[in-house]
Every structure is written in structure tokens, then in C-alpha cells.
């Protein structure tokens, strides 16, 4: 279980560039053994890039909930265990031809990874 972040910590981390947010996410997901999504009655929230349909993922509940505004105000944050992510989500996302947008900021900017690439990076972080 992760320790709740203070409002100031959330603001400071949200100001990081995409690469630093990605590095933060890897460490937090491995440490807490969970990854966060926003979901509604239809499934998880999706973002669209120029080339990909993407599922946004966050390292902590606070960051996912920060996105639950406006058109997504009805959404809730949901954690997926790292084990479940490795065993089910990576393959499911690949089968659905979806990519991931890693820890997007409030402007929807974040690094985009294919599920197998992200899974590899998570497993590499576990070995560190």
C-alpha cells in the first residue's frame, strides 16, 4: 500500500517533464506493486494520439484522481496489481492494439509505449 502524497508533492511531481514522470512512475509502480487507471461503467479511460489509441496510466491514486474532472468527472481511480498487469493486462492491451500513455500531465502529454515495451521496462526496474 502506498503512502498518501501531500498536495505539494503532487504539484511538484506533476511539474516534471515526461521522462522524469516516467522514471517516477516506474519506481512507484514497482515499490507499491500497483498501477492506476481511471475507469467508468464502460471500462478504462482512453486518450488518442495522432497514431495510437492509448490507455493512460498513473503511479499513484492522487494523480489518476486529478484527471477525474470535466468529461471524466464520473470516473473513479482503480489500481491494478503488478502481478495482474503482467499476467493479463499487457496481453489484453496488445490484443486490442492499444498503447499506453505514461503518467500524462494535465495537457495530455506523456510518453507512449506499446504494452510489451512497458512490461519489459517494469520487469527491468524490478530487477534493479
MILO-573350 format. One line per field, with one value per residue: x, y, z of N, C-alpha, C in turn; residue in one letter. Coordinates in steps of 0.1 Angstrom, whole numbers. Layout:
BEGIN
n_east X_...
n_north Y_...
n_up Z_...
ca_east X_...
ca_north Y_...
ca_up Z_...
c_east X_...
c_north Y_...
c_up Z_...
residu a_...
// end
This chain:
BEGIN
n_east 9_6_19_1_3_13_-4_14_35_23_18_44_55_39_48_71_91_81_98_109_86_79_101_96_71_78_94_76_55_67_76_52_37_15_-5_-22_-54_-80_-114_-147_-182_-180_-154_-119_-105_-97_-72_-64_-38_-20_-14_-21_-45_-48_-43_-43_-20_-12_11_2_-28_-36_-27_-42_-68_-67_-72_-98_-119_-141_-151_-145_-154_-171_-156_-137_-107_-88_-69_-45_-30_5_12_-12_-12_11_3_-22_-31_-11_-11_-38_-41_-23_-36_-59_-48_-39_-21_0_-2_20_17_3_4_-15_-20_-24_0_25_48_46_41_43_24_41_66_65_60_84_101_91_97_124_130_122_142_163
n_north -12_22_52_81_110_144_174_193_177_163_184_193_169_167_188_179_169_148_125_124_120_96_80_83_70_43_36_40_23_-2_-2_0_-20_-17_-3_26_34_52_46_39_29_17_8_14_47_64_78_96_96_110_87_65_47_51_40_57_57_58_65_67_69_96_110_99_105_133_136_131_149_174_160_135_134_116_93_68_61_33_6_-17_-47_-53_-79_-88_-70_-78_-105_-103_-78_-67_-85_-83_-56_-56_-74_-59_-39_-16_12_27_56_71_83_109_145_174_184_163_152_128_101_76_41_8_-20_-43_-33_-16_-34_-49_-28_-24_-49_-49_-28_-39_-58_-42
n_up 0_-8_5_12_-8_-3_-10_-20_-28_-49_-67_-72_-85_-107_-122_-134_-163_-191_-193_-167_-152_-161_-152_-125_-123_-129_-107_-85_-92_-91_-64_-50_-60_-77_-103_-116_-130_-147_-145_-158_-161_-186_-189_-190_-191_-222_-243_-273_-295_-323_-337_-322_-301_-268_-234_-205_-178_-143_-115_-89_-68_-64_-86_-107_-99_-101_-127_-130_-138_-154_-185_-175_-149_-137_-135_-117_-98_-102_-90_-103_-97_-98_-105_-117_-138_-153_-160_-172_-183_-200_-222_-229_-237_-258_-276_-281_-296_-284_-270_-244_-225_-206_-174_-180_-182_-172_-197_-213_-221_-224_-223_-249_-250_-262_-250_-245_-245_-223_-203_-203_-194_-168_-156_-158_-140_-117_-113_-105
ca_east 0_14_17_-6_11_8_-8_26_42_15_20_58_57_31_56_82_89_75_108_111_74_80_110_89_61_84_98_64_47_74_76_38_32_3_-5_-35_-62_-93_-124_-162_-190_-176_-140_-109_-104_-88_-68_-60_-27_-21_-12_-25_-54_-39_-48_-34_-17_-5_18_-5_-42_-38_-26_-53_-80_-65_-77_-113_-126_-148_-157_-142_-157_-178_-147_-130_-94_-87_-55_-43_-18_16_11_-23_-8_20_-4_-34_-33_-2_-15_-51_-39_-17_-47_-68_-40_-38_-8_-1_4_26_16_1_2_-28_-22_-24_13_32_55_37_47_35_23_52_78_63_61_98_107_87_104_138_130_121_155_173
ca_north 0_34_63_92_121_157_183_199_166_161_196_192_158_170_197_172_166_135_115_123_114_81_74_83_60_30_34_39_11_-14_-1_-2_-32_-15_8_32_37_58_37_41_17_11_4_24_60_63_90_93_104_110_74_54_48_49_39_64_50_67_58_68_72_110_115_94_113_146_136_128_162_177_149_123_136_104_82_65_56_19_1_-30_-52_-55_-93_-89_-63_-87_-117_-102_-65_-65_-92_-78_-44_-59_-80_-48_-30_-3_16_33_69_70_94_121_157_180_187_150_149_118_91_65_29_-4_-28_-52_-24_-11_-46_-51_-18_-27_-61_-44_-20_-49_-64_-32
ca_up 0_-9_14_6_-11_1_-21_-26_-35_-62_-76_-77_-94_-119_-130_-140_-177_-194_-190_-152_-147_-165_-142_-112_-123_-128_-93_-77_-95_-86_-50_-44_-67_-84_-113_-115_-142_-145_-151_-156_-163_-199_-189_-187_-199_-234_-250_-286_-301_-338_-343_-313_-291_-256_-221_-196_-165_-133_-105_-76_-69_-64_-100_-115_-95_-106_-141_-129_-139_-166_-191_-168_-135_-133_-134_-104_-99_-99_-90_-109_-91_-108_-110_-127_-150_-161_-164_-180_-189_-211_-234_-233_-244_-271_-284_-285_-303_-276_-265_-231_-223_-193_-165_-187_-174_-174_-211_-220_-226_-217_-232_-253_-251_-265_-238_-243_-241_-209_-194_-202_-186_-154_-152_-157_-128_-105_-111_-100
c_east 9_10_11_4_5_4_4_34_36_18_35_61_50_39_68_80_85_85_109_98_74_89_104_79_67_88_86_56_54_74_62_31_18_4_-20_-41_-74_-103_-138_-169_-187_-162_-131_-109_-94_-84_-63_-48_-29_-21_-18_-37_-47_-47_-38_-32_-9_1_11_-19_-44_-37_-37_-65_-79_-71_-92_-120_-133_-155_-155_-145_-165_-169_-141_-116_-94_-73_-55_-30_-7_15_0_-19_1_12_-15_-35_-23_-7_-29_-50_-33_-28_-57_-61_-40_-24_-11_4_7_25_15_0_-12_-31_-22_-11_20_39_45_46_37_35_35_65_77_65_76_105_104_95_119_140_129_134_165_174
c_north 12_44_75_104_134_164_189_189_164_172_195_181_161_180_191_170_151_123_113_117_99_74_73_71_46_27_31_26_-2_-14_-5_-14_-30_-3_13_36_45_49_43_28_10_6_15_36_58_77_86_102_104_96_62_57_43_48_47_57_60_59_58_72_88_116_111_103_127_148_135_141_163_164_136_124_124_92_80_60_41_14_-13_-35_-54_-69_-94_-82_-72_-99_-115_-89_-63_-72_-87_-65_-46_-65_-69_-37_-16_0_22_47_70_83_107_133_162_184_175_146_139_109_80_52_18_-12_-37_-45_-20_-23_-49_-41_-20_-38_-57_-36_-29_-55_-55_-33
c_up 0_2_7_4_-6_-11_-28_-33_-49_-71_-81_-87_-107_-128_-137_-155_-179_-190_-174_-146_-150_-155_-129_-112_-122_-114_-84_-79_-89_-70_-44_-50_-73_-93_-113_-129_-137_-152_-149_-159_-177_-199_-185_-197_-211_-238_-264_-290_-316_-344_-335_-305_-278_-243_-212_-183_-156_-122_-91_-78_-71_-78_-109_-112_-100_-120_-141_-128_-153_-172_-184_-153_-129_-131_-120_-107_-94_-100_-96_-103_-102_-114_-120_-140_-159_-167_-173_-189_-201_-224_-239_-241_-258_-281_-289_-293_-297_-271_-251_-232_-208_-185_-172_-178_-178_-189_-220_-226_-218_-228_-236_-255_-255_-252_-235_-239_-227_-199_-192_-193_-171_-149_-150_-144_-116_-102_-105_-85
residu x_x_x_x_x_x_x_x_x_x_x_x_x_x_x_x_x_x_x_x_x_x_x_x_x_x_x_x_x_x_x_x_x_x_x_x_x_x_x_x_x_x_x_x_x_x_x_x_x_x_x_x_x_x_x_x_x_x_x_x_x_x_x_x_x_x_x_x_x_x_x_x_x_x_x_x_x_x_x_x_x_x_x_x_x_x_x_x_x_x_x_x_x_x_x_x_x_x_x_x_x_x_x_x_x_x_x_x_x_x_x_x_x_x_x_x_x_x_x_x_x_x_x_x_x_x_x_x
// end
